[in-house]
């Protein structure tokens, strides 16, 4: 019998790191929110946005929103279609890399995801408030020597 309790030839068990798991889960959750935001942005391109305006409680606010939306539709329709796709792609990468981080498999990919999560332009709206602290926390955890050595 092997002194580590593992069968001969089996790789040694990875040390359990709760902070690494938490950082990966936070990145996955915030990236999922950003993907939902990107999907909602894409869906709103196909409509005039009136379904959102109808959710507002009073008529004065609805009229202000209609005027603001009319001014915003004047230009940049290609950028309005491309940016949500960039958001979805960047956050898809963050989710993929965070799953690698959770399994301690690719240190460089994990670092790239954590850095990408700290960039505000990758997460529009309220998601930036969530993703930046998650990305900073992931960077702090990934910089620890014991975490760095646990990656394969």
C-alpha positions in Angstrom: 0.0 0.0 0.0 1.1 3.5 -0.8 1.8 5.8 2.2 -0.4 8.5 0.7 -3.4 6.1 0.6 -3.6 6.4 -3.1 -3.2 3.4 -5.4 0.1 3.1 -7.1 0.2 5.1 -10.3 -2.7 7.4 -9.4 -2.0 11.1 -9.3 -1.8 12.6 -5.8 -4.9 14.3 -4.7 -5.0 18.1 -5.1 -5.1 20.0 -1.9 -8.5 21.4 -1.2 -8.6 25.2 -1.5 -11.8 26.8 -0.6 -10.7 30.3 -1.6 -9.9 29.1 -5.1 -13.3 27.4 -5.4 -15.0 30.5 -4.1 -13.2 32.7 -6.6 -14.1 30.4 -9.5 -17.7 30.3 -8.5 -17.9 34.1 -8.1 -16.4 34.5 -11.6 -18.9 32.0 -13.0 -21.9 33.7 -11.4 -20.9 37.2 -12.5 -20.1 36.1 -16.0 -23.5 34.4 -16.2 -25.2 37.7 -15.2 -23.2 39.5 -17.9 -24.2 36.9 -20.5 -27.8 37.4 -19.6 -27.3 41.1 -20.0 -25.7 40.6 -23.4 -28.6 38.3 -24.5 -31.1 40.9 -23.3 -29.3 43.6 -25.3 -29.4 41.4 -28.4 -33.1 40.7 -27.9 -33.9 44.4 -27.4 -32.4 45.1 -30.8 -35.1 43.2 -32.5 -37.9 45.3 -30.9 -38.5 48.9 -30.4 -38.1 48.5 -26.6 -41.7 49.2 -25.9 -42.1 46.1 -23.8 -39.6 47.6 -21.3 -41.3 50.9 -21.3 -44.7 49.3 -20.6 -43.2 48.0 -17.3 -42.8 51.6 -16.0 -45.4 52.8 -13.6 -46.3 56.3 -14.8 -46.9 58.0 -18.1 -44.4 60.8 -17.7 -41.6 58.4 -17.1 -42.7 56.4 -20.1 -42.7 59.5 -22.3 -39.1 60.4 -21.2 -37.9 56.9 -21.9 -39.5 57.0 -25.4 -37.7 60.3 -26.1 -34.4 58.9 -24.8 -34.7 55.7 -26.9 -35.5 57.7 -30.0 -32.3 59.8 -29.5 -30.3 56.7 -28.9 -31.4 54.9 -32.1 -30.0 57.7 -34.3 -26.6 56.0 -34.8 -24.4 53.1 -34.1 -26.7 50.2 -35.0 -23.8 48.0 -36.0 -22.0 48.7 -32.7 -25.2 48.1 -30.9 -25.3 44.6 -32.4 -21.6 43.8 -32.1 -21.0 44.8 -28.5 -23.4 42.3 -26.9 -21.7 39.6 -28.9 -18.3 40.7 -27.6 -19.8 40.7 -24.0 -21.2 37.2 -24.5 -17.9 35.8 -26.0 -15.7 37.4 -23.3 -17.9 36.1 -20.5 -18.2 32.7 -22.1 -14.4 32.6 -21.9 -14.5 33.6 -18.3 -16.9 30.8 -17.4 -14.7 28.3 -19.3 -11.5 29.5 -17.6 -13.2 29.6 -14.2 -14.2 26.0 -14.5 -10.5 25.3 -15.2 -9.6 27.4 -12.2 -12.0 25.4 -10.0 -10.3 22.2 -11.0 -6.8 23.8 -10.7 -6.0 23.0 -14.3 -4.7 26.0 -16.2 -3.1 28.8 -14.2 -2.5 31.1 -17.1 -6.1 30.8 -18.3 -7.3 31.4 -14.8 -5.2 34.5 -14.5 -6.5 35.8 -17.9 -10.1 35.3 -16.7 -9.5 37.1 -13.5 -7.9 40.0 -15.3 -10.7 40.1 -17.8 -13.3 40.2 -15.1 -11.7 43.3 -13.6 -12.1 45.3 -16.9 -15.3 47.3 -16.6 -16.1 47.4 -20.3 -16.6 43.6 -20.3 -19.5 43.9 -18.0 -22.0 46.7 -18.6 -24.7 47.9 -16.2 -24.7 46.7 -12.7 -22.7 43.6 -13.5 -19.5 45.7 -13.2 -20.1 46.2 -9.6 -20.2 42.5 -9.0 -17.5 41.4 -11.5 -14.6 43.7 -10.5 -14.5 42.6 -6.8 -14.8 39.0 -7.9 -11.9 39.5 -10.4 -9.8 41.2 -7.8 -10.5 38.5 -5.3 -9.6 35.8 -7.9 -6.3 37.6 -8.6 -5.4 37.8 -4.9 -6.1 34.1 -4.5 -4.3 33.1 -7.6 -1.1 35.0 -6.6 -0.7 33.0 -3.4 2.2 30.6 -3.8 0.3 27.5 -2.4 -2.5 28.1 -4.9 0.0 28.6 -7.7 1.7 25.4 -6.9 -1.6 23.4 -6.8 -2.2 24.0 -10.6 -1.2 21.3 -13.0 
